[in-house]
């Protein structure tokens, strides 16, 4: 088995004396789609923000094992953080867009990471997510679904070693979801991208994930290979959650 691309060990996060995450431990691997499901407020987005170094954990450790870099545990300075962040890409439910056109939004993401993309490469990425007809439009005027497609085009261009996704299909129509899932499959299989996705969509998790975990009240209740998670759950809370019952 390949070494983990990122490994969380006993990670805690406290905000305003409230324990948001407690003893979170899991690894994500190259060429894998790992999905964390759970209700609102369970801490899913907080995990992604900590992994992407936008927020610090309160306790525990994160080990980064990116190809071409030495293993780094809990980066200790800004230089290490920048080095690691250039290997990752985080897409929020409401993606961040810059002022300027859709095409410019693709081209600008290169220099921010020490990369350079040609206009042709950017247009090909927009074609991949079927928004080439919008390339001149101001990114700030896009619909929610179009912004998500733009964010996916940028991820396609960057080809990060680790892609973090926060409810990315929430604003997509069925065709957009189909494209999104196809793109993730290609990135994982052909480029070796490790993908960590958080969502409330059980059907999506079942369709695209290699492994699925359930996060409740800041705890990973269960983490298994997808068929076992849905067909042979070990925990009662997991059984209730995937059956649609209210889990309090």
MARKE-967316 format. One record per residue: residue in three letters; x, y, z of N, C-alpha, C in turn. Coordinates in pm, whole numbers, padded with zeros to 5 digits, always signed. Example, Ala and Ser with C-alpha at 12.3 -4.5 7.8 and 13.67 -1.06 7.14 Angstrom:
! MARKE-967316
ALA+01319-00569+00780+01230-00450+00780+01320-00330+00780SER+01285-00225+00708+01367-00106+00714+01290+00003+00787
***
This chain:
! MARKE-967316
UNK+00084-00119+00000+00000+00000+00000+00088+00125+00000UNK+00043+00228-00071+00117+00354-00073+00116+00421+00064UNK+00216+00505+00086+00219+00582+00209+00109+00687+00205UNK+00057+00727+00322-00048+00830+00325+00003+00963+00269UNK-00085+01032+00202-00052+01167+00157-00072+01267+00270UNK-00164+01234+00361-00183+01312+00482-00237+01219+00590UNK-00190+01239+00714-00230+01153+00825-00262+01238+00947UNK-00384+01228+00994-00427+01299+01114-00418+01203+01233UNK-00360+01252+01342-00343+01169+01460-00393+01242+01584UNK-00503+01190+01642-00560+01242+01766-00578+01394+01760UNK-00634+01443+01649-00651+01586+01629-00771+01639+01706UNK-00749+01743+01783-00857+01813+01853-00863+01958+01805UNK-00983+02016+01813-00998+02158+01786-01100+02216+01881UNK-01056+02319+01955-01144+02390+02048-01160+02533+02001UNK-01283+02582+01995-01311+02720+01957-01400+02781+02066UNK-01353+02889+02125-01429+02956+02233-01472+02857+02341UNK-01377+02776+02386-01399+02676+02492-01496+02564+02453UNK-01530+02558+02325-01617+02450+02277-01534+02351+02198UNK-01543+02223+02232-01466+02119+02164-01537+02085+02033UNK-01478+02125+01919-01537+02104+01787-01500+01969+01731UNK-01373+01932+01746-01323+01803+01700-01249+01735+01814UNK-01268+01605+01827-01201+01533+01934-01141+01403+01883UNK-01009+01390+01899-00936+01268+01868-00964+01216+01726UNK-00952+01307+01629-00974+01269+01490-00847+01204+01435UNK-00859+01080+01391-00744+01007+01338-00786+00934+01210UNK-00724+00968+01100-00743+00893+00975-00633+00935+00878UNK-00615+00853+00776-00518+00882+00670-00590+00890+00537UNK-00535+00970+00446-00583+00976+00308-00467+00940+00218UNK-00496+00869+00110-00392+00813+00025-00401+00868-00117UNK-00289+00866-00190-00295+00902-00332-00391+00812-00408UNK-00453+00868-00512-00543+00793-00601-00668+00742-00529UNK-00703+00804-00416-00818+00760-00339-00916+00875-00321UNK-01045+00841-00326-01149+00936-00286-01203+00891-00150UNK-01175+00970-00050-01222+00945+00086-01330+01046+00117UNK-01447+00999+00155-01560+01089+00183-01597+01084+00331UNK-01610+01201+00390-01657+01213+00528-01799+01269+00523UNK-01893+01194+00574-02031+01240+00577-02069+01276+00720UNK-02176+01353+00732-02222+01394+00864-02315+01513+00853UNK-02394+01538+00956-02489+01650+00953-02419+01784+00967UNK-02495+01891+00947-02443+02025+00969-02392+02038+01112UNK-02279+02108+01127-02227+02133+01260-02146+02020+01320UNK-02122+01915+01242-02048+01802+01297-01897+01824+01295UNK-01849+01925+01219-01706+01955+01216-01639+01921+01085UNK-01716+01887+00982-01658+01843+00855-01570+01951+00791UNK-01623+02073+00780-01548+02181+00718-01425+02218+00801UNK-01437+02211+00931-01324+02241+01019-01207+02148+00990UNK-01234+02021+00966-01126+01928+00931-01054+01974+00806UNK-01129+02011+00703-01067+02054+00578-00983+02180+00598UNK-01034+02274+00675-00962+02399+00697-00831+02374+00773UNK-00833+02282+00867-00711+02251+00942-00611+02180+00851UNK-00657+02083+00773-00567+02012+00682-00504+02110+00583UNK-00583+02207+00536-00531+02304+00438-00456+02420+00503UNK-00435+02412+00634-00354+02509+00708-00416+02649+00711UNK-00548+02654+00699-00619+02781+00716-00657+02801+00863UNK-00639+02697+00941-00675+02696+01083-00583+02597+01151UNK-00547+02624+01273-00460+02532+01347-00540+02441+01439UNK-00496+02318+01450-00556+02230+01548-00514+02271+01688UNK-00592+02232+01787-00559+02265+01925-00471+02160+01990UNK-00474+02040+01933-00399+01929+01992-00388+01821+01886UNK-00285+01736+01897-00268+01629+01800-00173+01670+01688UNK-00168+01590+01582-00073+01618+01476-00129+01584+01339UNK-00069+01649+01238-00097+01615+01098+00038+01593+01031UNK+00050+01480+00965+00172+01445+00892+00143+01454+00743UNK+00221+01535+00672+00205+01551+00528+00314+01473+00457UNK+00273+01390+00362+00369+01307+00290+00361+01327+00140UNK+00376+01452+00096+00365+01482-00046+00487+01431-00122UNK+00462+01379-00240+00570+01331-00325+00663+01446-00361UNK+00792+01421-00351+00891+01523-00384+00927+01615-00270UNK+00860+01599-00156+00889+01681-00038+00922+01590+00080UNK+01002+01639+00173+01024+01561+00296+00895+01557+00377UNK+00879+01453+00456+00764+01444+00545+00766+01562+00643UNK+00651+01627+00657+00642+01743+00747+00529+01719+00847UNK+00561+01735+00974+00462+01718+01082+00433+01855+01142UNK+00306+01892+01144+00265+02020+01201+00360+02133+01158UNK+00347+02183+01036+00441+02284+00985+00463+02396+01085UNK+00590+02434+01101+00628+02523+01211+00651+02667+01168UNK+00651+02693+01039+00675+02830+00995+00601+02857+00865UNK+00600+02983+00824+00524+03023+00705+00580+02959+00579UNK+00711+02940+00573+00771+02878+00455+00720+02737+00435UNK+00714+02659+00544+00662+02523+00534+00515+02522+00496UNK+00439+02616+00552+00296+02623+00520+00274+02650+00371UNK+00346+02746+00316+00332+02780+00175+00372+02662+00088UNK+00479+02596+00126+00527+02480+00051+00419+02371+00045UNK+00354+02347+00158+00250+02245+00164+00123+02290+00092UNK+00084+02415+00111-00040+02463+00049-00034+02461-00103UNK+00086+02470-00157+00100+02464-00303+00075+02324-00357UNK+00074+02225-00268+00046+02087-00310-00101+02051-00289UNK-00179+02144-00231-00320+02118-00198-00410+02219-00267UNK-00537+02184-00277-00636+02278-00329-00767+02251-00257UNK-00827+02355-00201-00952+02344-00127-01062+02418-00201UNK-01172+02348-00228-01289+02409-00291-01402+02412-00188UNK-01446+02532-00154-01556+02548-00059-01690+02532-00130UNK-01795+02516-00050-01930+02506-00106-01962+02630-00189UNK-01920+02747-00143-01928+02868-00223-01786+02904-00262UNK-01743+02868-00382-01603+02885-00420-01559+03031-00420UNK-01432+03051-00394-01371+03184-00401-01343+03216-00547UNK-01385+03334-00594-01350+03379-00728-01285+03516-00717UNK-01198+03546-00813-01130+03674-00818-01203+03767-00913UNK-01180+03897-00899-01236+03991-00996-01171+03962-01131UNK-01242+03990-01238-01191+03959-01371-01276+03851-01436UNK-01239+03816-01556-01317+03720-01634-01296+03577-01585UNK-01380+03488-01635-01367+03346-01604-01231+03294-01649UNK-01190+03331-01769-01059+03289-01819-00946+03341-01731UNK-00953+03467-01692-00850+03525-01606-00844+03455-01472UNK-00960+03409-01423-00963+03335-01297-00889+03202-01306UNK-00887+03144-01425-00809+03022-01445-00660+03054-01454UNK-00627+03156-01531-00486+03188-01555-00416+03236-01428UNK-00489+03309-01341-00426+03368-01222-00390+03263-01118UNK-00457+03148-01120-00429+03047-01017-00291+02983-01037UNK-00232+03002-01154-00098+02948-01178+00010+03022-01101UNK+00027+03154-01126+00130+03229-01055+00118+03223-00903UNK-00004+03209-00852-00022+03199-00707+00044+03074-00650UNK+00071+02977-00737+00131+02850-00693+00267+02826-00759UNK+00321+02930-00819+00449+02913-00885+00438+02836-01015UNK+00319+02835-01075+00295+02764-01201+00258+02865-01310UNK+00255+02818-01432+00214+02905-01543+00131+02823-01640UNK+00013+02873-01672-00075+02806-01766-00094+02891-01890UNK-00104+02827-02004-00130+02899-02127-00280+02921-02142UNK-00314+03014-02229-00455+03038-02258-00521+02910-02310UNK-00448+02836-02394-00503+02712-02449-00533+02613-02338UNK-00442+02597-02244-00464+02504-02133-00584+02546-02049UNK-00597+02678-02025-00710+02727-01946-00842+02703-02019UNK-00844+02727-02148-00965+02704-02226-01002+02556-02229UNK-00902+02470-02235-00929+02326-02231-00989+02285-02098UNK-00944+02346-01989-01001+02316-01858-01146+02363-01850UNK-01174+02481-01905-01312+02530-01907-01401+02442-01994UNK-01343+02392-02102-01419+02300-02188-01451+02171-02113UNK-01357+02127-02031-01376+02003-01955-01498+02012-01864UNK-01526+02132-01813-01642+02150-01725-01757+02222-01796UNK-01744+02235-01928-01851+02285-02016-01893+02429-01986UNK-01794+02517-01965-01828+02660-01951-01737+02748-02038UNK-01690+02694-02149-01606+02776-02238-01682+02897-02291UNK-01814+02885-02305-01894+02996-02357-01898+03114-02260UNK-01854+03092-02137-01855+03199-02035-01717+03261-02013UNK-01619+03228-02096-01481+03265-02064-01459+03415-02052UNK-01541+03495-02120-01526+03641-02113-01607+03704-02000UNK-01697+03629-01943-01788+03684-01842-01716+03708-01710UNK-01756+03812-01639-01700+03839-01508-01733+03725-01413UNK-01634+03672-01346-01655+03558-01257-01751+03591-01144UNK-01755+03718-01104-01843+03759-00994-01990+03752-01030UNK-02021+03740-01160-02162+03738-01203-02211+03596-01230UNK-02128+03497-01207-02168+03359-01232-02270+03311-01129UNK-02349+03213-01168-02438+03148-01072-02356+03059-00980UNK-02419+03009-00874-02348+02922-00782-02292+02798-00850UNK-02372+02737-00936-02327+02618-01007-02214+02648-01103UNK-02222+02764-01170-02115+02803-01263-01985+02832-01188UNK-01996+02893-01069-01875+02916-00989-01810+02784-00948UNK-01892+02686-00916-01837+02555-00880-01766+02493-00999UNK-01825+02506-01117-01759+02454-01238-01626+02525-01262UNK-01624+02655-01240-01499+02730-01255-01394+02679-01155UNK-01437+02657-01032-01345+02606-00930-01290+02469-00968UNK-01373+02386-01029-01329+02254-01072-01232+02266-01190UNK-01255+02363-01278-01162+02386-01389-01025+02426-01335UNK-01023+02510-01232-00895+02550-01174-00825+02431-01109UNK-00903+02345-01043-00844+02224-00983-00786+02134-01092UNK-00854+02124-01203-00808+02043-01316-00675+02097-01369UNK-00663+02228-01376-00539+02291-01421-00424+02266-01322UNK-00453+02287-01195-00349+02279-01091-00301+02136-01068UNK-00395+02041-01076-00365+01900-01048-00289+01885-00915UNK-00351+01925-00806-00283+01916-00676-00263+01771-00635UNK-00170+01750-00544-00154+01615-00490-00269+01579-00396UNK-00326+01682-00331-00437+01660-00239-00547+01761-00271UNK-00665+01711-00302-00781+01796-00333-00882+01781-00221UNK-00920+01894-00160-01015+01897-00049-01144+01964-00098UNK-01257+01900-00073-01384+01946-00129-01490+01956-00022UNK-01550+02074-00009-01652+02100+00093-01788+02114+00026UNK-01868+02007+00028-02002+02006-00033-01997+02065-00175UNK-01908+02019-00261-01889+02085-00390-02004+02071-00487UNK-02085+01967-00473-02194+01947-00569-02326+02007-00523UNK-02324+02079-00409-02449+02132-00354-02520+02227-00450UNK-02443+02301-00531-02502+02399-00623-02509+02350-00767UNK-02476+02223-00790-02472+02171-00926-02602+02101-00964UNK-02640+02114-01092-02752+02038-01144-02704+01896-01178UNK-02795+01806-01216-02754+01667-01241-02641+01654-01343UNK-02645+01733-01451-02537+01726-01549-02405+01772-01488UNK-02412+01878-01407-02291+01927-01340-02235+01823-01244UNK-02323+01754-01172-02278+01650-01079-02210+01537-01155UNK-02267+01498-01269-02207+01391-01351-02066+01431-01396UNK-02051+01554-01444-01919+01602-01486-01821+01606-01369UNK-01870+01655-01256-01788+01665-01136-01735+01529-01094UNK-01823+01429-01090-01782+01297-01047-01687+01232-01147UNK-01710+01255-01275-01618+01203-01377-01479+01266-01361UNK-01476+01397-01338-01350+01468-01324-01273+01416-01203UNK-01341+01395-01091-01274+01343-00972-01215+01205-00999UNK-01291+01121-01071-01241+00988-01103-01115+00992-01186UNK-01111+01082-01285-00993+01095-01371-00875+01146-01290UNK-00898+01248-01206-00789+01305-01126-00729+01200-01033UNK-00816+01119-00973-00767+01016-00881-00693+00905-00956UNK-00753+00856-01065-00699+00739-01133-00579+00773-01221UNK-00587+00883-01296-00482+00914-01393-00370+01000-01335UNK-00404+01089-01242-00303+01181-01189-00260+01147-01048UNK-00325+01048-00986-00284+01007-00852-00326+01102-00742UNK-00420+01191-00772-00465+01289-00674-00535+01219-00557UNK-00498+01255-00435-00572+01211-00318-00686+01310-00294UNK-00806+01261-00272-00924+01347-00261-00995+01320-00129UNK-01019+01427-00054-01101+01419+00067-01223+01508+00045UNK-01338+01446+00047-01465+01513+00018-01553+01507+00141UNK-01613+01619+00179-01713+01616+00286-01848+01652+00227UNK-01950+01580+00269-02082+01598+00212-02189+01541+00304UNK-02313+01577+00277-02427+01513+00342-02498+01418+00246UNK-02449+01412+00122-02514+01334+00016-02467+01189+00021UNK-02550+01103+00077-02514+00962+00091-02500+00893-00044UNK-02583+00933-00140-02578+00870-00272-02447+00903-00342UNK-02405+01027-00332-02278+01068-00392-02162+00993-00326UNK-02164+00987-00194-02058+00916-00121-02049+00771-00167UNK-02162+00710-00187-02165+00569-00227-02115+00551-00370UNK-02145+00648-00457-02107+00635-00598-01958+00647-00621UNK-01892+00740-00552-01756+00776-00595-01646+00742-00495UNK-01680+00701-00375-01578+00689-00269-01517+00551-00261UNK-01390+00548-00227-01324+00422-00193-01349+00387-00048UNK-01345+00491+00037-01378+00474+00178-01471+00587+00222UNK-01551+00557+00324-01645+00656+00378-01635+00655+00529UNK-01639+00775+00588-01640+00789+00733-01759+00871+00778UNK-01807+00845+00897-01918+00922+00955-01865+01006+01069UNK-01889+01137+01060-01848+01231+01164-01972+01281+01236UNK-01977+01257+01366-02089+01303+01449-02034+01371+01574UNK-02082+01492+01601-02043+01563+01724-01892+01569+01741UNK-01820+01587+01630-01675+01602+01638-01597+01474+01648UNK-01665+01358+01635-01598+01228+01644-01616+01150+01514UNK-01512+01081+01470-01527+00985+01361-01588+00858+01422UNK-01713+00836+01393-01784+00722+01452-01743+00591+01386UNK-01726+00597+01253-01691+00476+01179-01627+00516+01047UNK-01527+00440+01005-01459+00464+00877-01427+00328+00816UNK-01488+00303+00699-01472+00172+00636-01466+00186+00484UNK-01427+00078+00416-01442+00071+00271-01589+00091+00239UNK-01616+00157+00128-01753+00199+00096-01855+00084+00101UNK-01830-00032+00039-01931-00139+00046-01962-00181+00189UNK-01858-00190+00273-01879-00232+00412-01950-00123+00491UNK-01915+00003+00463-01977+00113+00537-02129+00112+00518UNK-02173+00092+00394-02317+00098+00367-02388-00036+00388UNK-02319-00146+00367-02385-00276+00375-02361-00350+00507UNK-02248-00317+00573-02215-00386+00698-02167-00287+00804UNK-02244-00182+00832-02199-00085+00932-02186-00151+01069UNK-02080-00109+01141-02052-00169+01271-02119-00096+01386UNK-02146+00033+01366-02201+00115+01474-02350+00143+01452UNK-02423+00146+01561-02567+00171+01551-02595+00310+01494UNK-02512+00409+01532-02531+00544+01481-02516+00548+01329UNK-02421+00470+01276-02403+00463+01131-02525+00401+01065UNK-02575+00294+01121-02695+00228+01067-02811+00327+01061UNK-02828+00404+01168-02938+00501+01171-02917+00613+01069UNK-02793+00662+01059-02767+00774+00969-02791+00735+00824UNK-02742+00620+00781-02756+00583+00641-02899+00537+00609UNK-02977+00507+00714-03117+00471+00691-03206+00594+00684UNK-03149+00711+00714-03228+00835+00710-03290+00873+00842UNK-03261+00797+00947-03318+00831+01079-03245+00953+01136UNK-03313+01026+01223-03251+01139+01291-03152+01087+01394UNK-03030+01136+01385-02926+01096+01481-02891+01218+01562UNK-02922+01216+01690-02903+01333+01776-02779+01314+01862
***
